């Protein structure tokens, strides 16, 4: 069966969710299906990839002020951008008021074209992140009644009042309200979390949703959330990565290319927004580094921090090399090849792609035991699990790896063995295609 698949996600470039969405989009095409991608921003040059256009449906004043605003920003003119921004907000007063009082923004009329507004109507929609200012969640009941819509959750946003991860807050189980942290992304200006969650519940009650999660941890949360009102079927489909790229490599050659000392124990950390992401907890890693060094006074170390779009150079005097986000997958793989251990200190996490990449390259991991990470790492086998928000625990985890009786070489072999084929993009893609075919056969 040849399928026509439409992928929805906020963007192409960036963190793990984006990479998984785009990787699947590419796999569908390579598996001889028709594959298209719609997103919030145009960040990839491919005729099959486009934005879900909403601005063309907005009023003339909005379109004019938006066009002028873009021109003044491009020319770096003073004052005018601020004035034009105010005019643009004024052109949609109700939307602006709702944003000010903390309502999540679903005013994206471009969603109305789904699914029939294409020359070739899709057989199935594969949705990923639906936040990020491009998708009107209120259209879910209509769209999901017209064709199968499989929604892969990469975080908790679908069933919270605004945040991607609630940290230690469980108000989403009871209706939200009195939010302890409005700044958690996607942030809102004021506390309308109860109203936001209530609206989502009403949307799901009228929807027919097929929900996928990469981890059992996230599935367990979803199945006791407001989503249950709309779920027709749910499956755990673990993520996978390009194992033709992320595979064991020549450590010495990689270090020579990257200018990394041959004898240095190299610890790698990679994440979207590596230094600033509130969920990734770089501060715990940085606090652990001096302890790691103190535990091994005669050993040279290098800490690689990859992933901040505008990285802040490290001035602590520690052997830390801060690097921007690397979009070239082959270049990123070189850093895994050069590393001895991969570190991940998230305080809340689903099923991190970076850990899958590290394991596939044969790099053992020391990571916090949160979310779905325990489904990836077998403590003492392909890595070590530690408590979150605890620099001493992280340093001890690294020490356990360095002093492992079987040695780093054996840990590396176990890491690769735990990942090969299991976490491949091909396995992941086949699982989704099989599900799509089952849904269409049953229609």
C-alpha positions as CSV (number, residue, x, y, z in Angstrom):
1,X,0.0,0.0,0.0
2,X,1.4,3.4,-1.0
3,X,0.5,6.0,1.5
4,X,0.2,9.8,1.3
5,X,1.5,11.0,4.7
6,X,1.4,14.6,6.0
7,X,3.8,15.3,9.0
8,X,3.0,18.3,11.3
9,X,5.7,19.7,13.7
10,X,6.8,23.1,14.9
11,X,10.1,23.1,13.0
12,X,12.6,20.9,11.2
13,X,15.9,22.0,12.9
14,X,16.6,21.9,16.6
15,X,16.0,19.4,19.4
16,X,15.1,15.8,19.6
17,X,11.4,16.0,18.8
18,X,12.1,18.0,15.7
19,X,14.8,15.5,14.6
20,X,12.5,12.6,15.1
21,X,9.6,14.2,13.2
22,X,11.9,15.1,10.3
23,X,13.7,11.8,10.3
24,X,10.3,10.0,10.0
25,X,9.2,12.3,7.2
26,X,12.4,11.4,5.3
27,X,11.9,7.7,6.0
28,X,8.4,7.7,4.6
29,X,9.7,9.1,1.3
30,X,12.6,6.7,1.2
31,X,10.1,3.8,1.8
32,X,8.3,4.9,-1.4
33,X,5.4,6.7,0.2
34,X,4.4,10.3,-0.5
35,X,5.6,12.5,2.3
36,X,5.1,16.2,3.1
37,X,5.9,18.3,6.1
38,X,4.1,21.4,7.5
39,X,5.6,23.6,10.3
40,X,5.5,27.0,11.9
41,X,8.7,28.3,10.3
42,X,10.6,27.8,7.1
43,X,13.9,26.5,8.3
44,X,14.7,23.9,5.6
45,X,15.0,24.2,1.9
46,X,12.9,21.4,0.4
47,X,9.9,21.6,-1.8
48,X,8.1,19.0,0.3
49,X,8.6,21.2,3.4
50,X,6.5,24.3,3.9
51,X,4.9,26.4,6.6
52,X,1.2,26.0,7.6
53,X,0.2,29.5,6.3
54,X,-2.2,31.4,8.6
55,X,-1.3,35.1,7.9
56,X,-3.0,35.1,4.5
57,X,-6.3,34.5,6.3
58,X,-5.8,37.5,8.7
59,X,-7.2,41.0,8.2
60,X,-5.6,43.6,5.9
61,X,-4.2,45.7,8.7
62,X,-2.4,42.7,10.2
63,X,-0.9,41.7,6.9
64,X,0.3,45.2,6.1
65,X,1.8,45.9,9.5
66,X,3.5,42.5,9.5
67,X,5.0,43.1,6.1
68,X,6.3,46.5,7.1
69,X,7.6,45.1,10.4
70,X,9.7,42.5,8.6
71,X,11.1,45.2,6.3
72,X,12.1,47.5,9.1
73,X,13.7,44.7,11.1
74,X,15.7,43.7,8.0
75,X,16.9,47.2,7.6
76,X,17.5,47.6,11.3
77,X,15.5,50.8,11.5
78,X,15.1,52.3,15.0
79,X,11.7,52.9,16.8
80,X,9.5,51.8,13.8
81,X,9.6,48.1,14.6
82,X,8.1,48.8,18.1
83,X,5.3,51.0,16.6
84,X,4.5,48.4,13.9
85,X,4.4,45.6,16.5
86,X,1.8,47.6,18.5
87,X,-0.3,48.2,15.3
88,X,0.0,44.5,14.5
89,X,-1.3,43.6,18.0
90,X,-4.1,46.2,17.7
91,X,-5.2,44.6,14.4
92,X,-6.4,41.5,16.4
93,X,-7.5,42.9,19.7
94,X,-9.3,39.9,21.0
95,X,-6.4,37.6,20.3
96,X,-4.0,40.1,22.0
97,X,-6.2,40.3,25.1
98,X,-6.4,36.5,25.3
99,X,-2.6,36.3,25.1
100,X,-2.2,38.9,27.8
101,X,-4.4,37.1,30.2
102,X,-2.5,33.8,29.6
103,X,-4.7,31.9,27.2
104,X,-2.7,29.6,24.9
105,X,-2.8,30.9,21.3
106,X,-4.8,28.7,19.0
107,X,-5.7,31.5,16.5
108,X,-4.1,30.0,13.4
109,X,-6.7,29.9,10.6
110,X,-4.3,28.1,8.2
111,X,-5.3,24.9,10.1
112,X,-8.6,25.1,8.3
113,X,-7.0,23.9,5.1
114,X,-6.3,20.5,6.7
115,X,-6.8,17.9,5.4
116,X,-8.7,18.7,2.2
117,X,-6.9,21.9,1.2
118,X,-4.1,20.0,-0.7
119,X,-3.9,19.1,-4.3
120,X,-3.3,15.5,-3.1
121,X,-5.3,14.8,0.1
122,X,-3.3,12.9,2.7
123,X,-4.3,9.4,3.8
124,X,-3.1,10.0,7.3
125,X,-1.7,12.9,9.3
126,X,1.2,12.2,11.6
127,X,1.3,15.1,14.1
128,X,4.2,15.7,16.5
129,X,4.5,19.0,18.5
130,X,1.3,21.0,17.9
131,X,2.4,24.0,20.0
132,X,4.7,26.7,18.7
133,X,2.3,29.2,17.2
134,X,1.1,27.5,14.0
135,X,-1.7,25.0,14.8
136,X,-5.3,25.6,15.9
137,X,-5.9,22.8,18.4
138,X,-9.7,23.5,18.2
139,X,-9.6,22.0,14.7
140,X,-8.7,18.5,16.0
141,X,-12.3,17.2,16.2
142,X,-13.0,18.1,12.6
143,X,-9.7,16.8,11.2
144,X,-9.6,13.6,13.2
145,X,-13.2,12.8,12.0
146,X,-12.1,13.0,8.3
147,X,-9.0,10.8,8.4
148,X,-6.7,9.0,10.8
149,X,-4.6,11.4,12.9
150,X,-1.7,9.8,14.8
151,X,-0.3,12.2,17.4
152,X,3.1,11.4,18.7
153,X,3.6,13.1,22.1
154,X,7.2,14.2,22.8
155,X,6.4,15.8,26.2
156,X,3.4,16.6,28.4
157,X,2.1,19.8,26.8
158,X,-1.0,18.0,25.3
159,X,-2.4,17.5,28.9
160,X,-1.1,20.5,30.9
161,X,-2.2,24.1,31.2
162,X,0.8,25.4,29.3
163,X,4.1,23.6,30.1
164,X,6.0,20.9,28.2
165,X,7.0,19.3,31.5
166,X,5.4,20.0,34.9
167,X,8.5,19.2,36.9
168,X,7.2,18.3,40.4
169,X,3.7,19.8,39.8
170,X,0.7,17.5,39.5
171,X,-2.0,20.1,39.1
172,X,-2.6,18.9,35.5
173,X,-4.3,15.8,37.0
174,X,-6.8,17.9,38.8
175,X,-7.4,20.8,36.4
176,X,-4.4,23.1,36.7
177,X,-4.7,26.6,38.1
178,X,-2.4,28.4,40.6
179,X,0.5,27.5,38.3
180,X,3.9,27.5,40.2
181,X,5.9,28.5,37.2
182,X,4.4,30.3,34.2
183,X,7.9,30.8,32.7
184,X,8.3,27.1,31.9
185,X,8.2,26.8,28.1
186,X,5.9,27.3,26.3
187,X,5.5,30.2,28.8
188,X,2.4,32.3,29.3
189,X,2.0,35.8,30.7
190,X,-0.7,35.2,33.3
191,X,-2.3,32.2,35.0
192,X,-5.1,31.0,32.8
193,X,-3.9,27.4,33.1
194,X,-7.2,26.1,34.4
195,X,-9.0,27.6,31.4
196,X,-6.4,26.3,29.0
197,X,-6.7,22.8,30.4
198,X,-10.5,23.0,30.3
199,X,-10.5,24.0,26.7
200,X,-8.2,21.1,25.8
201,X,-10.4,18.7,27.6
202,X,-13.5,19.9,25.6
203,X,-11.5,19.5,22.4
204,X,-10.4,16.0,23.1
205,X,-13.9,14.9,24.1
206,X,-15.0,15.5,20.5
207,X,-11.9,14.1,18.8
208,X,-10.8,10.6,17.6
209,X,-7.1,10.4,18.4
210,X,-4.5,7.8,17.9
211,X,-1.8,8.5,20.5
212,X,1.8,7.4,20.3
213,X,4.6,7.9,22.9
214,X,8.3,7.0,22.7
215,X,8.3,5.9,26.4
216,X,6.0,3.9,28.7
217,X,6.6,6.6,31.3
218,X,4.8,9.2,29.1
219,X,2.1,6.8,28.0
220,X,1.3,6.1,31.7
221,X,0.9,9.9,32.3
222,X,-1.2,10.3,29.1
223,X,-3.6,7.5,30.1
224,X,-4.5,9.2,33.3
225,X,-4.9,12.7,31.8
226,X,-7.6,14.6,29.9
227,X,-6.4,12.9,26.7
228,X,-8.3,9.7,27.6
229,X,-11.5,11.3,26.6
230,X,-10.4,11.4,23.0
231,X,-8.1,8.4,22.6
232,X,-9.3,5.6,20.2
233,X,-6.0,3.7,20.4
234,X,-2.6,4.3,22.0
235,X,0.8,2.7,21.4
236,X,4.3,3.0,22.7
237,X,6.6,3.3,19.7
238,X,10.2,3.9,20.8
239,X,12.2,6.5,18.9
240,X,15.1,5.6,16.6
241,X,18.0,7.4,15.0
242,X,20.0,7.1,11.8
243,X,22.3,4.2,12.7
244,X,24.1,4.5,9.4
245,X,25.4,7.8,10.8
246,X,25.3,7.2,14.6
247,X,27.5,4.1,14.8
248,X,30.9,3.3,16.4
249,X,33.8,5.3,14.9
250,X,37.5,5.8,15.1
251,X,38.1,7.7,18.4
252,X,41.7,8.8,17.5
253,X,40.7,10.1,14.1
254,X,37.7,11.9,15.5
255,X,39.8,13.6,18.2
256,X,42.4,14.6,15.6
257,X,39.7,16.3,13.4
258,X,38.1,18.1,16.4
259,X,41.4,19.1,18.1
260,X,40.7,17.0,21.2
261,X,43.7,15.8,23.2
262,X,44.3,12.1,22.7
263,X,44.7,11.2,26.4
264,X,41.9,13.4,27.8
265,X,38.9,11.7,29.3
266,X,36.2,13.4,27.2
267,X,32.7,13.9,28.6
268,X,30.1,15.0,26.1
269,X,26.8,16.7,26.8
270,X,24.4,17.7,24.0
271,X,21.0,19.2,24.1
272,X,18.9,21.8,22.4
273,X,19.4,25.0,24.5
274,X,22.2,23.2,26.3
275,X,23.0,26.0,28.8
276,X,19.6,27.7,29.0
277,X,17.0,24.9,28.7
278,X,15.3,24.8,32.2
279,X,14.5,21.0,31.8
280,X,18.1,20.0,30.9
281,X,19.8,21.3,34.1
282,X,23.3,22.3,32.8
283,X,24.0,23.9,36.2
284,X,24.1,20.4,37.8
285,X,26.6,19.2,35.2
286,X,28.8,22.3,35.6
287,X,28.8,21.9,39.4
288,X,29.8,18.2,39.0
289,X,32.8,19.0,36.8
290,X,35.1,20.2,39.6
291,X,34.2,17.1,41.7
292,X,35.0,14.8,38.8
293,X,38.4,16.5,38.4
294,X,39.1,16.3,42.1
295,X,38.3,12.6,42.1
296,X,40.9,12.1,39.4
297,X,43.8,14.6,40.1
298,X,46.2,12.9,37.7
299,X,43.8,12.6,34.8
300,X,43.3,15.1,32.0
301,X,39.6,15.9,31.3
302,X,37.7,17.8,28.6
303,X,34.0,18.6,28.9
304,X,32.1,19.2,25.6
305,X,28.8,21.2,25.9
306,X,27.0,21.1,22.5
307,X,23.7,22.7,21.6
308,X,23.2,26.4,22.7
309,X,22.1,28.4,19.6
310,X,24.0,31.4,21.0
311,X,26.5,29.7,23.4
312,X,28.0,31.7,26.3
313,X,31.7,31.0,26.5
314,X,32.8,29.4,29.7
315,X,35.0,31.6,31.9
316,X,35.2,29.3,35.0
317,X,38.7,28.1,34.2
318,X,37.3,24.5,34.0
319,X,38.2,22.5,30.9
320,X,34.9,23.2,29.2
321,X,34.4,23.7,25.5
322,X,31.1,25.3,24.7
323,X,29.8,24.6,21.1
324,X,26.7,25.8,19.2
325,X,23.9,23.4,18.0
326,X,25.3,21.2,15.2
327,X,22.8,20.6,12.4
328,X,25.2,18.4,10.4
329,X,24.5,14.9,11.6
330,X,27.9,13.5,10.4
331,X,29.7,16.3,12.2
332,X,27.7,15.6,15.4
333,X,28.6,11.9,15.2
334,X,32.3,12.9,15.3
335,X,31.7,14.3,18.8
336,X,30.2,11.1,19.9
337,X,33.1,9.1,18.4
338,X,35.5,11.3,20.3
339,X,33.7,11.0,23.7
340,X,34.4,8.5,26.4
341,X,31.1,9.1,28.2
342,X,27.9,10.9,27.5
343,X,26.3,12.9,30.4
344,X,22.6,13.9,30.7
345,X,21.4,15.8,33.8
346,X,17.7,16.5,32.9
347,X,15.3,17.1,35.8
348,X,12.5,15.9,33.6
349,X,12.7,14.1,30.3
350,X,10.8,11.8,28.0
351,X,13.0,9.6,25.8
352,X,16.1,11.7,24.8
353,X,17.3,11.3,21.3
354,X,20.8,12.2,22.3
355,X,21.1,9.2,24.5
356,X,19.9,7.0,21.6
357,X,22.6,8.6,19.4
358,X,25.3,8.1,22.1
359,X,24.4,4.4,22.7
360,X,24.3,3.8,18.9
361,X,27.8,5.1,18.7
362,X,28.9,2.8,21.5
363,X,29.2,5.6,24.1
364,X,28.0,4.7,27.6
365,X,25.8,7.2,29.4
366,X,25.6,8.7,32.9
367,X,22.1,10.2,33.2
368,X,19.5,11.2,35.7
369,X,16.9,8.6,36.5
370,X,13.8,10.6,35.4
371,X,11.1,10.1,32.9
372,X,11.8,7.5,30.3
373,X,15.5,7.4,30.7
374,X,15.4,4.3,32.8
375,X,13.9,2.6,29.7
376,X,17.0,3.4,27.8
377,X,19.8,2.8,30.3
378,X,20.4,-0.4,32.2
379,X,22.3,0.7,35.3
380,X,25.8,-0.8,35.3
381,X,25.4,-2.3,31.8
382,X,25.3,0.4,29.1
383,X,25.6,3.3,31.6
384,X,24.7,4.5,35.1
385,X,21.6,6.2,36.5
386,X,21.9,8.9,39.1
387,X,19.5,11.1,41.1
388,X,18.5,14.5,39.5
389,X,19.6,17.9,40.7
390,X,22.6,16.4,42.5
391,X,26.1,17.3,41.3
392,X,27.7,14.8,43.8
393,X,25.5,12.0,42.4
394,X,26.5,12.9,38.9
395,X,30.2,13.0,39.8
396,X,29.9,9.6,41.5
397,X,28.1,8.2,38.4
398,X,31.0,9.3,36.3
399,X,33.4,7.7,38.8
400,X,31.5,4.4,38.7
401,X,31.9,4.4,34.9
402,X,35.6,5.2,35.0
403,X,36.2,2.5,37.7
404,X,33.8,-0.1,36.2
405,X,35.4,-3.6,36.7
406,X,34.8,-4.4,33.1
407,X,36.3,-1.1,31.9
408,X,35.1,1.6,29.5
409,X,35.7,-0.7,26.5
410,X,33.2,-3.3,27.8
411,X,30.7,-0.5,28.8
412,X,31.0,0.8,25.2
413,X,30.3,-2.6,23.7
414,X,27.2,-3.0,26.0
415,X,26.1,0.4,24.9
416,X,26.2,-0.4,21.2
417,X,24.6,-3.9,21.7
418,X,21.7,-2.3,23.6
419,X,21.0,0.1,20.8
420,X,21.8,-1.6,17.5
421,X,18.6,-2.2,15.4
422,X,16.5,-1.6,18.6
423,X,16.8,2.2,18.3
424,X,17.1,2.4,14.5
425,X,15.2,4.9,12.4
426,X,14.1,2.0,10.1
427,X,12.5,0.0,13.0
428,X,10.7,3.2,14.2
429,X,9.5,4.0,10.6
430,X,8.3,0.4,10.0
431,X,6.3,0.5,13.2
432,X,4.5,3.7,12.2
433,X,3.8,2.5,8.7
434,X,2.4,-0.7,9.9
435,X,0.0,1.2,12.2
436,X,-1.0,3.6,9.5
437,X,-1.9,0.6,7.2
438,X,-3.9,-1.0,10.0
439,X,-5.9,2.2,10.5
440,X,-6.6,2.6,6.8
441,X,-7.6,-1.1,6.4
442,X,-10.0,-0.7,9.3
443,X,-11.6,2.5,8.0
